[in-house]
Amino acid sequence: MAFGKRNSYSSVAKERLKLVLIHDRAGTSPSSNILQMLRKDIFAVISKYFDVVESDFDLEIKNT
């Protein structure tokens, strides 16, 4: 695994998470497009380390 690629994935995921938090703090709901990109990034990272079937992968975000 190339470390440059790993840092790239983490920086993209970090930026998308920041966008979700900004929307949350502003009191607006993030667009489904951002959540879909975040879901894909999280799935990509998890699937590197575990055998995961995408149809069985579910991501739930709760605001408490």
PDB file of N, H, CA, C and O in Angstrom:
ATOM      1  N   MET A   1       0.846  -1.173   0.000  1.00  0.00           N
ATOM      2  CA  MET A   1       0.000   0.000   0.000  1.00  0.00           C
ATOM      3  C   MET A   1       0.892   1.237   0.000  1.00  0.00           C
ATOM      4  O   MET A   1       1.841   1.328   0.780  1.00  0.00           O
ATOM      5  N   ALA A   2       0.594   2.155  -0.848  1.00  0.00           N
ATOM      6  H   ALA A   2      -0.176   2.081  -1.481  1.00  0.00           H
ATOM      7  CA  ALA A   2       1.371   3.390  -0.909  1.00  0.00           C
ATOM      8  C   ALA A   2       0.849   4.367   0.134  1.00  0.00           C
ATOM      9  O   ALA A   2      -0.357   4.586   0.247  1.00  0.00           O
ATOM     10  N   PHE A   3       1.764   4.948   0.888  1.00  0.00           N
ATOM     11  H   PHE A   3       2.743   4.770   0.796  1.00  0.00           H
ATOM     12  CA  PHE A   3       1.339   5.859   1.943  1.00  0.00           C
ATOM     13  C   PHE A   3       0.710   7.126   1.382  1.00  0.00           C
ATOM     14  O   PHE A   3      -0.192   7.684   2.006  1.00  0.00           O
ATOM     15  N   GLY A   4       1.155   7.591   0.233  1.00  0.00           N
ATOM     16  H   GLY A   4       1.888   7.137  -0.274  1.00  0.00           H
ATOM     17  CA  GLY A   4       0.571   8.773  -0.385  1.00  0.00           C
ATOM     18  C   GLY A   4      -0.892   8.584  -0.703  1.00  0.00           C
ATOM     19  O   GLY A   4      -1.694   9.503  -0.533  1.00  0.00           O
ATOM     20  N   LYS A   5      -1.245   7.402  -1.163  1.00  0.00           N
ATOM     21  H   LYS A   5      -0.593   6.656  -1.302  1.00  0.00           H
ATOM     22  CA  LYS A   5      -2.625   7.094  -1.494  1.00  0.00           C
ATOM     23  C   LYS A   5      -3.473   7.052  -0.225  1.00  0.00           C
ATOM     24  O   LYS A   5      -4.607   7.531  -0.212  1.00  0.00           O
ATOM     25  N   ARG A   6      -2.926   6.485   0.824  1.00  0.00           N
ATOM     26  H   ARG A   6      -2.005   6.096   0.814  1.00  0.00           H
ATOM     27  CA  ARG A   6      -3.648   6.398   2.090  1.00  0.00           C
ATOM     28  C   ARG A   6      -3.915   7.786   2.638  1.00  0.00           C
ATOM     29  O   ARG A   6      -5.019   8.066   3.104  1.00  0.00           O
ATOM     30  N   ASN A   7      -2.924   8.654   2.589  1.00  0.00           N
ATOM     31  H   ASN A   7      -2.027   8.427   2.210  1.00  0.00           H
ATOM     32  CA  ASN A   7      -3.118  10.019   3.069  1.00  0.00           C
ATOM     33  C   ASN A   7      -4.139  10.750   2.221  1.00  0.00           C
ATOM     34  O   ASN A   7      -4.897  11.570   2.740  1.00  0.00           O
ATOM     35  N   SER A   8      -4.173  10.471   0.932  1.00  0.00           N
ATOM     36  H   SER A   8      -3.557   9.806   0.511  1.00  0.00           H
ATOM     37  CA  SER A   8      -5.143  11.105   0.048  1.00  0.00           C
ATOM     38  C   SER A   8      -6.565  10.701   0.442  1.00  0.00           C
ATOM     39  O   SER A   8      -7.446  11.556   0.538  1.00  0.00           O
ATOM     40  N   TYR A   9      -6.794   9.405   0.671  1.00  0.00           N
ATOM     41  H   TYR A   9      -6.078   8.711   0.593  1.00  0.00           H
ATOM     42  CA  TYR A   9      -8.112   8.939   1.087  1.00  0.00           C
ATOM     43  C   TYR A   9      -8.532   9.587   2.405  1.00  0.00           C
ATOM     44  O   TYR A   9      -9.669  10.037   2.548  1.00  0.00           O
ATOM     45  N   SER A  10      -7.626   9.631   3.350  1.00  0.00           N
ATOM     46  H   SER A  10      -6.703   9.265   3.235  1.00  0.00           H
ATOM     47  CA  SER A  10      -7.981  10.182   4.654  1.00  0.00           C
ATOM     48  C   SER A  10      -8.249  11.681   4.569  1.00  0.00           C
ATOM     49  O   SER A  10      -9.138  12.184   5.256  1.00  0.00           O
ATOM     50  N   SER A  11      -7.501  12.400   3.745  1.00  0.00           N
ATOM     51  H   SER A  11      -6.779  11.991   3.187  1.00  0.00           H
ATOM     52  CA  SER A  11      -7.727  13.841   3.642  1.00  0.00           C
ATOM     53  C   SER A  11      -9.063  14.143   2.957  1.00  0.00           C
ATOM     54  O   SER A  11      -9.751  15.092   3.332  1.00  0.00           O
ATOM     55  N   VAL A  12      -9.429  13.341   1.959  1.00  0.00           N
ATOM     56  H   VAL A  12      -8.870  12.570   1.654  1.00  0.00           H
ATOM     57  CA  VAL A  12     -10.721  13.540   1.297  1.00  0.00           C
ATOM     58  C   VAL A  12     -11.856  13.236   2.274  1.00  0.00           C
ATOM     59  O   VAL A  12     -12.825  13.992   2.356  1.00  0.00           O
ATOM     60  N   ALA A  13     -11.739  12.147   3.005  1.00  0.00           N
ATOM     61  H   ALA A  13     -10.953  11.533   2.939  1.00  0.00           H
ATOM     62  CA  ALA A  13     -12.768  11.794   3.983  1.00  0.00           C
ATOM     63  C   ALA A  13     -12.864  12.855   5.074  1.00  0.00           C
ATOM     64  O   ALA A  13     -13.960  13.185   5.527  1.00  0.00           O
ATOM     65  N   LYS A  14     -11.735  13.380   5.491  1.00  0.00           N
ATOM     66  H   LYS A  14     -10.845  13.111   5.123  1.00  0.00           H
ATOM     67  CA  LYS A  14     -11.712  14.414   6.522  1.00  0.00           C
ATOM     68  C   LYS A  14     -12.422  15.676   6.039  1.00  0.00           C
ATOM     69  O   LYS A  14     -13.191  16.279   6.787  1.00  0.00           O
ATOM     70  N   GLU A  15     -12.168  16.077   4.797  1.00  0.00           N
ATOM     71  H   GLU A  15     -11.543  15.588   4.190  1.00  0.00           H
ATOM     72  CA  GLU A  15     -12.813  17.265   4.239  1.00  0.00           C
ATOM     73  C   GLU A  15     -14.326  17.067   4.125  1.00  0.00           C
ATOM     74  O   GLU A  15     -15.100  17.982   4.406  1.00  0.00           O
ATOM     75  N   ARG A  16     -14.735  15.884   3.717  1.00  0.00           N
ATOM     76  H   ARG A  16     -14.107  15.141   3.488  1.00  0.00           H
ATOM     77  CA  ARG A  16     -16.177  15.622   3.596  1.00  0.00           C
ATOM     78  C   ARG A  16     -16.850  15.596   4.958  1.00  0.00           C
ATOM     79  O   ARG A  16     -17.980  16.059   5.108  1.00  0.00           O
ATOM     80  N   LEU A  17     -16.161  15.059   5.942  1.00  0.00           N
ATOM     81  H   LEU A  17     -15.243  14.682   5.821  1.00  0.00           H
ATOM     82  CA  LEU A  17     -16.709  15.063   7.290  1.00  0.00           C
ATOM     83  C   LEU A  17     -16.839  16.489   7.808  1.00  0.00           C
ATOM     84  O   LEU A  17     -17.810  16.814   8.491  1.00  0.00           O
ATOM     85  N   LYS A  18     -15.874  17.340   7.490  1.00  0.00           N
ATOM     86  H   LYS A  18     -15.085  17.076   6.935  1.00  0.00           H
ATOM     87  CA  LYS A  18     -15.960  18.755   7.871  1.00  0.00           C
ATOM     88  C   LYS A  18     -17.199  19.404   7.263  1.00  0.00           C
ATOM     89  O   LYS A  18     -17.887  20.179   7.928  1.00  0.00           O
ATOM     90  N   LEU A  19     -17.486  19.087   5.993  1.00  0.00           N
ATOM     91  H   LEU A  19     -16.928  18.457   5.453  1.00  0.00           H
ATOM     92  CA  LEU A  19     -18.673  19.645   5.344  1.00  0.00           C
ATOM     93  C   LEU A  19     -19.957  19.206   6.051  1.00  0.00           C
ATOM     94  O   LEU A  19     -20.871  20.007   6.248  1.00  0.00           O
ATOM     95  N   VAL A  20     -20.014  17.952   6.422  1.00  0.00           N
ATOM     96  H   VAL A  20     -19.272  17.302   6.262  1.00  0.00           H
ATOM     97  CA  VAL A  20     -21.188  17.445   7.139  1.00  0.00           C
ATOM     98  C   VAL A  20     -21.345  18.182   8.471  1.00  0.00           C
ATOM     99  O   VAL A  20     -22.452  18.572   8.842  1.00  0.00           O
ATOM    100  N   LEU A  21     -20.245  18.371   9.182  1.00  0.00           N
ATOM    101  H   LEU A  21     -19.345  18.055   8.880  1.00  0.00           H
ATOM    102  CA  LEU A  21     -20.304  19.072  10.467  1.00  0.00           C
ATOM    103  C   LEU A  21     -20.703  20.536  10.295  1.00  0.00           C
ATOM    104  O   LEU A  21     -21.458  21.070  11.107  1.00  0.00           O
ATOM    105  N   ILE A  22     -20.207  21.182   9.253  1.00  0.00           N
ATOM    106  H   ILE A  22     -19.594  20.748   8.593  1.00  0.00           H
ATOM    107  CA  ILE A  22     -20.578  22.573   8.991  1.00  0.00           C
ATOM    108  C   ILE A  22     -22.075  22.689   8.743  1.00  0.00           C
ATOM    109  O   ILE A  22     -22.729  23.579   9.287  1.00  0.00           O
ATOM    110  N   HIS A  23     -22.620  21.791   7.921  1.00  0.00           N
ATOM    111  H   HIS A  23     -22.088  21.069   7.480  1.00  0.00           H
ATOM    112  CA  HIS A  23     -24.056  21.798   7.661  1.00  0.00           C
ATOM    113  C   HIS A  23     -24.838  21.548   8.946  1.00  0.00           C
ATOM    114  O   HIS A  23     -25.862  22.185   9.192  1.00  0.00           O
ATOM    115  N   ASP A  24     -24.353  20.623   9.755  1.00  0.00           N
ATOM    116  H   ASP A  24     -23.521  20.106   9.555  1.00  0.00           H
ATOM    117  CA  ASP A  24     -25.032  20.296  11.000  1.00  0.00           C
ATOM    118  C   ASP A  24     -25.049  21.487  11.946  1.00  0.00           C
ATOM    119  O   ASP A  24     -26.083  21.795  12.538  1.00  0.00           O
ATOM    120  N   ARG A  25     -23.929  22.146  12.089  1.00  0.00           N
ATOM    121  H   ARG A  25     -23.089  21.895  11.608  1.00  0.00           H
ATOM    122  CA  ARG A  25     -23.841  23.293  13.000  1.00  0.00           C
ATOM    123  C   ARG A  25     -24.606  24.496  12.486  1.00  0.00           C
ATOM    124  O   ARG A  25     -25.040  25.338  13.272  1.00  0.00           O
ATOM    125  N   ALA A  26     -24.777  24.584  11.182  1.00  0.00           N
ATOM    126  H   ALA A  26     -24.425  23.900  10.544  1.00  0.00           H
ATOM    127  CA  ALA A  26     -25.529  25.697  10.601  1.00  0.00           C
ATOM    128  C   ALA A  26     -27.039  25.466  10.709  1.00  0.00           C
ATOM    129  O   ALA A  26     -27.833  26.358  10.409  1.00  0.00           O
ATOM    130  N   GLY A  27     -27.426  24.270  11.137  1.00  0.00           N
ATOM    131  H   GLY A  27     -26.781  23.545  11.381  1.00  0.00           H
ATOM    132  CA  GLY A  27     -28.840  23.967  11.302  1.00  0.00           C
ATOM    133  C   GLY A  27     -29.514  23.530  10.019  1.00  0.00           C
ATOM    134  O   GLY A  27     -30.742  23.455   9.967  1.00  0.00           O
ATOM    135  N   THR A  28     -28.747  23.241   8.985  1.00  0.00           N
ATOM    136  H   THR A  28     -27.750  23.302   9.027  1.00  0.00           H
ATOM    137  CA  THR A  28     -29.309  22.752   7.734  1.00  0.00           C
ATOM    138  C   THR A  28     -28.949  21.291   7.572  1.00  0.00           C
ATOM    139  O   THR A  28     -27.978  20.809   8.155  1.00  0.00           O
ATOM    140  N   SER A  29     -29.728  20.600   6.788  1.00  0.00           N
ATOM    141  H   SER A  29     -30.518  20.991   6.314  1.00  0.00           H
ATOM    142  CA  SER A  29     -29.411  19.193   6.563  1.00  0.00           C
ATOM    143  C   SER A  29     -28.472  19.091   5.368  1.00  0.00           C
ATOM    144  O   SER A  29     -28.695  19.746   4.350  1.00  0.00           O
ATOM    145  N   PRO A  30     -27.432  18.282   5.479  1.00  0.00           N
ATOM    146  CA  PRO A  30     -26.504  18.126   4.353  1.00  0.00           C
ATOM    147  C   PRO A  30     -27.192  17.438   3.187  1.00  0.00           C
ATOM    148  O   PRO A  30     -28.095  16.623   3.373  1.00  0.00           O
ATOM    149  N   SER A  31     -26.763  17.768   2.009  1.00  0.00           N
ATOM    150  H   SER A  31     -26.029  18.430   1.857  1.00  0.00           H
ATOM    151  CA  SER A  31     -27.380  17.152   0.828  1.00  0.00           C
ATOM    152  C   SER A  31     -27.054  15.666   0.804  1.00  0.00           C
ATOM    153  O   SER A  31     -26.030  15.232   1.331  1.00  0.00           O
ATOM    154  N   SER A  32     -27.918  14.914   0.199  1.00  0.00           N
ATOM    155  H   SER A  32     -28.750  15.267  -0.230  1.00  0.00           H
ATOM    156  CA  SER A  32     -27.699  13.470   0.133  1.00  0.00           C
ATOM    157  C   SER A  32     -26.446  13.138  -0.666  1.00  0.00           C
ATOM    158  O   SER A  32     -25.852  12.078  -0.468  1.00  0.00           O
ATOM    159  N   ASN A  33     -26.035  14.033  -1.572  1.00  0.00           N
ATOM    160  H   ASN A  33     -26.518  14.894  -1.733  1.00  0.00           H
ATOM    161  CA  ASN A  33     -24.834  13.806  -2.370  1.00  0.00           C
ATOM    162  C   ASN A  33     -23.599  13.738  -1.471  1.00  0.00           C
ATOM    163  O   ASN A  33     -22.751  12.864  -1.654  1.00  0.00           O
ATOM    164  N   ILE A  34     -23.492  14.632  -0.522  1.00  0.00           N
ATOM    165  H   ILE A  34     -24.181  15.342  -0.373  1.00  0.00           H
ATOM    166  CA  ILE A  34     -22.359  14.627   0.402  1.00  0.00           C
ATOM    167  C   ILE A  34     -22.379  13.357   1.245  1.00  0.00           C
ATOM    168  O   ILE A  34     -21.338  12.736   1.462  1.00  0.00           O
ATOM    169  N   LEU A  35     -23.540  12.979   1.710  1.00  0.00           N
ATOM    170  H   LEU A  35     -24.385  13.484   1.534  1.00  0.00           H
ATOM    171  CA  LEU A  35     -23.639  11.763   2.520  1.00  0.00           C
ATOM    172  C   LEU A  35     -23.301  10.519   1.706  1.00  0.00           C
ATOM    173  O   LEU A  35     -22.687   9.587   2.225  1.00  0.00           O
ATOM    174  N   GLN A  36     -23.694  10.498   0.436  1.00  0.00           N
ATOM    175  H   GLN A  36     -24.192  11.256   0.014  1.00  0.00           H
ATOM    176  CA  GLN A  36     -23.361   9.353  -0.415  1.00  0.00           C
ATOM    177  C   GLN A  36     -21.856   9.268  -0.639  1.00  0.00           C
ATOM    178  O   GLN A  36     -21.290   8.175  -0.624  1.00  0.00           O
ATOM    179  N   MET A  37     -21.198  10.419  -0.850  1.00  0.00           N
ATOM    180  H   MET A  37     -21.658  11.307  -0.863  1.00  0.00           H
ATOM    181  CA  MET A  37     -19.748  10.422  -1.032  1.00  0.00           C
ATOM    182  C   MET A  37     -19.051   9.968   0.245  1.00  0.00           C
ATOM    183  O   MET A  37     -18.078   9.216   0.191  1.00  0.00           O
ATOM    184  N   LEU A  38     -19.546  10.423   1.390  1.00  0.00           N
ATOM    185  H   LEU A  38     -20.336  11.034   1.433  1.00  0.00           H
ATOM    186  CA  LEU A  38     -18.986  10.025   2.674  1.00  0.00           C
ATOM    187  C   LEU A  38     -19.171   8.523   2.889  1.00  0.00           C
ATOM    188  O   LEU A  38     -18.259   7.847   3.365  1.00  0.00           O
ATOM    189  N   ARG A  39     -20.341   8.002   2.540  1.00  0.00           N
ATOM    190  H   ARG A  39     -21.082   8.551   2.153  1.00  0.00           H
ATOM    191  CA  ARG A  39     -20.612   6.570   2.675  1.00  0.00           C
ATOM    192  C   ARG A  39     -19.647   5.754   1.821  1.00  0.00           C
ATOM    193  O   ARG A  39     -19.114   4.738   2.269  1.00  0.00           O
ATOM    194  N   LYS A  40     -19.425   6.208   0.580  1.00  0.00           N
ATOM    195  H   LYS A  40     -19.858   7.033   0.216  1.00  0.00           H
ATOM    196  CA  LYS A  40     -18.508   5.499  -0.309  1.00  0.00           C
ATOM    197  C   LYS A  40     -17.079   5.522   0.223  1.00  0.00           C
ATOM    198  O   LYS A  40     -16.365   4.522   0.140  1.00  0.00           O
ATOM    199  N   ASP A  41     -16.661   6.664   0.769  1.00  0.00           N
ATOM    200  H   ASP A  41     -17.241   7.476   0.837  1.00  0.00           H
ATOM    201  CA  ASP A  41     -15.310   6.763   1.332  1.00  0.00           C
ATOM    202  C   ASP A  41     -15.138   5.831   2.526  1.00  0.00           C
ATOM    203  O   ASP A  41     -14.128   5.136   2.643  1.00  0.00           O
ATOM    204  N   ILE A  42     -16.124   5.822   3.403  1.00  0.00           N
ATOM    205  H   ILE A  42     -16.944   6.386   3.308  1.00  0.00           H
ATOM    206  CA  ILE A  42     -16.050   4.964   4.590  1.00  0.00           C
ATOM    207  C   ILE A  42     -16.041   3.495   4.165  1.00  0.00           C
ATOM    208  O   ILE A  42     -15.282   2.696   4.712  1.00  0.00           O
ATOM    209  N   PHE A  43     -16.883   3.139   3.190  1.00  0.00           N
ATOM    210  H   PHE A  43     -17.499   3.789   2.745  1.00  0.00           H
ATOM    211  CA  PHE A  43     -16.907   1.760   2.701  1.00  0.00           C
ATOM    212  C   PHE A  43     -15.559   1.374   2.089  1.00  0.00           C
ATOM    213  O   PHE A  43     -15.074   0.264   2.310  1.00  0.00           O
ATOM    214  N   ALA A  44     -14.954   2.283   1.323  1.00  0.00           N
ATOM    215  H   ALA A  44     -15.348   3.184   1.143  1.00  0.00           H
ATOM    216  CA  ALA A  44     -13.661   1.993   0.689  1.00  0.00           C
ATOM    217  C   ALA A  44     -12.587   1.715   1.734  1.00  0.00           C
ATOM    218  O   ALA A  44     -11.775   0.806   1.564  1.00  0.00           O
ATOM    219  N   VAL A  45     -12.580   2.489   2.806  1.00  0.00           N
ATOM    220  H   VAL A  45     -13.239   3.228   2.944  1.00  0.00           H
ATOM    221  CA  VAL A  45     -11.579   2.290   3.853  1.00  0.00           C
ATOM    222  C   VAL A  45     -11.821   0.969   4.583  1.00  0.00           C
ATOM    223  O   VAL A  45     -10.881   0.208   4.812  1.00  0.00           O
ATOM    224  N   ILE A  46     -13.060   0.695   4.944  1.00  0.00           N
ATOM    225  H   ILE A  46     -13.824   1.313   4.758  1.00  0.00           H
ATOM    226  CA  ILE A  46     -13.379  -0.539   5.675  1.00  0.00           C
ATOM    227  C   ILE A  46     -13.090  -1.765   4.813  1.00  0.00           C
ATOM    228  O   ILE A  46     -12.587  -2.772   5.314  1.00  0.00           O
ATOM    229  N   SER A  47     -13.405  -1.685   3.522  1.00  0.00           N
ATOM    230  H   SER A  47     -13.814  -0.867   3.116  1.00  0.00           H
ATOM    231  CA  SER A  47     -13.214  -2.843   2.651  1.00  0.00           C
ATOM    232  C   SER A  47     -11.744  -3.155   2.398  1.00  0.00           C
ATOM    233  O   SER A  47     -11.421  -4.250   1.936  1.00  0.00           O
ATOM    234  N   LYS A  48     -10.854  -2.225   2.688  1.00  0.00           N
ATOM    235  H   LYS A  48     -11.116  -1.336   3.063  1.00  0.00           H
ATOM    236  CA  LYS A  48      -9.420  -2.510   2.580  1.00  0.00           C
ATOM    237  C   LYS A  48      -8.985  -3.518   3.632  1.00  0.00           C
ATOM    238  O   LYS A  48      -8.078  -4.315   3.393  1.00  0.00           O
ATOM    239  N   TYR A  49      -9.619  -3.487   4.783  1.00  0.00           N
ATOM    240  H   TYR A  49     -10.355  -2.839   4.978  1.00  0.00           H
ATOM    241  CA  TYR A  49      -9.197  -4.300   5.917  1.00  0.00           C
ATOM    242  C   TYR A  49     -10.111  -5.492   6.204  1.00  0.00           C
ATOM    243  O   TYR A  49      -9.695  -6.446   6.862  1.00  0.00           O
ATOM    244  N   PHE A  50     -11.355  -5.445   5.714  1.00  0.00           N
ATOM    245  H   PHE A  50     -11.693  -4.670   5.180  1.00  0.00           H
ATOM    246  CA  PHE A  50     -12.317  -6.508   5.966  1.00  0.00           C
ATOM    247  C   PHE A  50     -13.016  -6.875   4.667  1.00  0.00           C
ATOM    248  O   PHE A  50     -13.142  -6.043   3.768  1.00  0.00           O
ATOM    249  N   ASP A  51     -13.468  -8.118   4.565  1.00  0.00           N
ATOM    250  H   ASP A  51     -13.365  -8.794   5.295  1.00  0.00           H
ATOM    251  CA  ASP A  51     -14.287  -8.536   3.430  1.00  0.00           C
ATOM    252  C   ASP A  51     -15.719  -8.087   3.695  1.00  0.00           C
ATOM    253  O   ASP A  51     -16.412  -8.654   4.539  1.00  0.00           O
ATOM    254  N   VAL A  52     -16.150  -7.068   2.967  1.00  0.00           N
ATOM    255  H   VAL A  52     -15.587  -6.608   2.281  1.00  0.00           H
ATOM    256  CA  VAL A  52     -17.475  -6.497   3.168  1.00  0.00           C
ATOM    257  C   VAL A  52     -18.205  -6.484   1.834  1.00  0.00           C
ATOM    258  O   VAL A  52     -17.639  -6.117   0.804  1.00  0.00           O
ATOM    259  N   VAL A  53     -19.472  -6.891   1.865  1.00  0.00           N
ATOM    260  H   VAL A  53     -19.933  -7.189   2.701  1.00  0.00           H
ATOM    261  CA  VAL A  53     -20.322  -6.833   0.678  1.00  0.00           C
ATOM    262  C   VAL A  53     -21.066  -5.498   0.727  1.00  0.00           C
ATOM    263  O   VAL A  53     -21.718  -5.183   1.722  1.00  0.00           O
ATOM    264  N   GLU A  54     -20.968  -4.725  -0.338  1.00  0.00           N
ATOM    265  H   GLU A  54     -20.438  -4.981  -1.147  1.00  0.00           H
ATOM    266  CA  GLU A  54     -21.549  -3.375  -0.321  1.00  0.00           C
ATOM    267  C   GLU A  54     -23.051  -3.395  -0.066  1.00  0.00           C
ATOM    268  O   GLU A  54     -23.572  -2.492   0.589  1.00  0.00           O
ATOM    269  N   SER A  55     -23.748  -4.393  -0.562  1.00  0.00           N
ATOM    270  H   SER A  55     -23.325  -5.126  -1.094  1.00  0.00           H
ATOM    271  CA  SER A  55     -25.200  -4.456  -0.334  1.00  0.00           C
ATOM    272  C   SER A  55     -25.528  -4.724   1.139  1.00  0.00           C
ATOM    273  O   SER A  55     -26.632  -4.417   1.590  1.00  0.00           O
ATOM    274  N   ASP A  56     -24.583  -5.292   1.890  1.00  0.00           N
ATOM    275  H   ASP A  56     -23.686  -5.541   1.525  1.00  0.00           H
ATOM    276  CA  ASP A  56     -24.786  -5.547   3.314  1.00  0.00           C
ATOM    277  C   ASP A  56     -24.294  -4.395   4.187  1.00  0.00           C
ATOM    278  O   ASP A  56     -24.496  -4.405   5.401  1.00  0.00           O
ATOM    279  N   PHE A  57     -23.653  -3.411   3.575  1.00  0.00           N
ATOM    280  H   PHE A  57     -23.489  -3.403   2.589  1.00  0.00           H
ATOM    281  CA  PHE A  57     -23.079  -2.288   4.308  1.00  0.00           C
ATOM    282  C   PHE A  57     -24.141  -1.225   4.511  1.00  0.00           C
ATOM    283  O   PHE A  57     -24.766  -0.773   3.551  1.00  0.00           O
ATOM    284  N   ASP A  58     -24.346  -0.822   5.765  1.00  0.00           N
ATOM    285  H   ASP A  58     -23.838  -1.189   6.545  1.00  0.00           H
ATOM    286  CA  ASP A  58     -25.342   0.202   6.080  1.00  0.00           C
ATOM    287  C   ASP A  58     -24.678   1.246   6.974  1.00  0.00           C
ATOM    288  O   ASP A  58     -24.005   0.909   7.948  1.00  0.00           O
ATOM    289  N   LEU A  59     -24.875   2.491   6.635  1.00  0.00           N
ATOM    290  H   LEU A  59     -25.422   2.765   5.844  1.00  0.00           H
ATOM    291  CA  LEU A  59     -24.314   3.592   7.402  1.00  0.00           C
ATOM    292  C   LEU A  59     -25.454   4.434   7.935  1.00  0.00           C
ATOM    293  O   LEU A  59     -26.296   4.910   7.173  1.00  0.00           O
ATOM    294  N   GLU A  60     -25.479   4.616   9.238  1.00  0.00           N
ATOM    295  H   GLU A  60     -24.795   4.230   9.857  1.00  0.00           H
ATOM    296  CA  GLU A  60     -26.541   5.401   9.868  1.00  0.00           C
ATOM    297  C   GLU A  60     -25.904   6.556  10.625  1.00  0.00           C
ATOM    298  O   GLU A  60     -25.022   6.350  11.459  1.00  0.00           O
ATOM    299  N   ILE A  61     -26.350   7.763  10.333  1.00  0.00           N
ATOM    300  H   ILE A  61     -27.066   7.930   9.656  1.00  0.00           H
ATOM    301  CA  ILE A  61     -25.842   8.951  11.011  1.00  0.00           C
ATOM    302  C   ILE A  61     -26.959   9.518  11.860  1.00  0.00           C
ATOM    303  O   ILE A  61     -28.056   9.787  11.370  1.00  0.00           O
ATOM    304  N   LYS A  62     -26.671   9.696  13.128  1.00  0.00           N
ATOM    305  H   LYS A  62     -25.780   9.477  13.526  1.00  0.00           H
ATOM    306  CA  LYS A  62     -27.677  10.201  14.052  1.00  0.00           C
ATOM    307  C   LYS A  62     -27.225  11.534  14.629  1.00  0.00           C
ATOM    308  O   LYS A  62     -26.037  11.756  14.864  1.00  0.00           O
ATOM    309  N   ASN A  63     -28.165  12.390  14.848  1.00  0.00           N
ATOM    310  H   ASN A  63     -29.130  12.209  14.658  1.00  0.00           H
ATOM    311  CA  ASN A  63     -27.909  13.669  15.489  1.00  0.00           C
ATOM    312  C   ASN A  63     -28.515  13.608  16.880  1.00  0.00           C
ATOM    313  O   ASN A  63     -29.735  13.548  17.036  1.00  0.00           O
ATOM    314  N   THR A  64     -27.645  13.624  17.896  1.00  0.00           N
ATOM    315  H   THR A  64     -26.654  13.672  17.769  1.00  0.00           H
ATOM    316  CA  THR A  64     -28.162  13.527  19.272  1.00  0.00           C
ATOM    317  C   THR A  64     -27.866  14.794  20.045  1.00  0.00           C
ATOM    318  O   THR A  64     -28.224  14.899  21.218  1.00  0.00           O
TER     319      THR A  64
END
